[in-house]
Amino acid sequence: MRYIEPEIEETIMTWSIVAKDPRTDLFGIAIASRFFAVGAFCPWASPIGALSTQALMNPMFGPRGLALLSEGLKAPDIRDMLVAADRGGAGRQLHLVDAAGLTAAHTGPECVDWCGHDSGAGVSVAGNMLAGPAVVGETLGTYERNLDLPFVERLLNAMDAGETAGGDKRGKQAAAILIQGSEPYPRLSLRVDDHADPLVELRRLYEISKARFIGFSAAFPRPDRPYGITDRDYLETVIESTAGKPLSRDFGLLLS
């Protein structure tokens, strides 16, 4: 008996921006889609790079891509290796940025129109089944025109611009943002899995995170401070002084 693989009914129709901030060396991914929990399997990041797998997404691209980044391979080589080893590559979309800020992208010929990608210095935008090329163009252009903004806000504004340009032509459902520093855990990871206006909700969660969470997370252990901050009184001072604002370089989080 010949085994026939079942058809995959869902494709991750989405767009995303993957970037390395040149001022802080943070990596970031923002993503939105008319697909449930798009932030669960598409965005991946580590201290040495970030990537997003989309369209007929392959979650294995995440750990495999990050492992190759850790070996020092460059983004274009990693893209080629991942796609070449995947017989479903024609329906995949993948883009990434490496430790040097070099980007690479793949939009397979079987991705659903409109589909495509574009890039700038240390930033890549890609999407499929979008309203049109303006979604990618406005996302990238808005990011590049706002380099003076804090990294998270730059990413969120870029996604808002893509949404205004048409976004996912099927509508809205989910969004996420992932910020990665030098630690093995993310600096910030927010997900909206099912919402009528996910980018608005994502920004609301970010604003809430600035009230106490980001300040508190400054106390977490990290490579240059393996025990973190354990003085609760001092930590409370940090939380109060940083509430509602991006943190300073002293705390290495979400720098302006």
Order of alpha helices (4+ residues) and beta strands (2+ residues): beta-beta-beta-beta-alpha-alpha-beta-beta-beta-beta-alpha-alpha-beta-beta-alpha-alpha-alpha
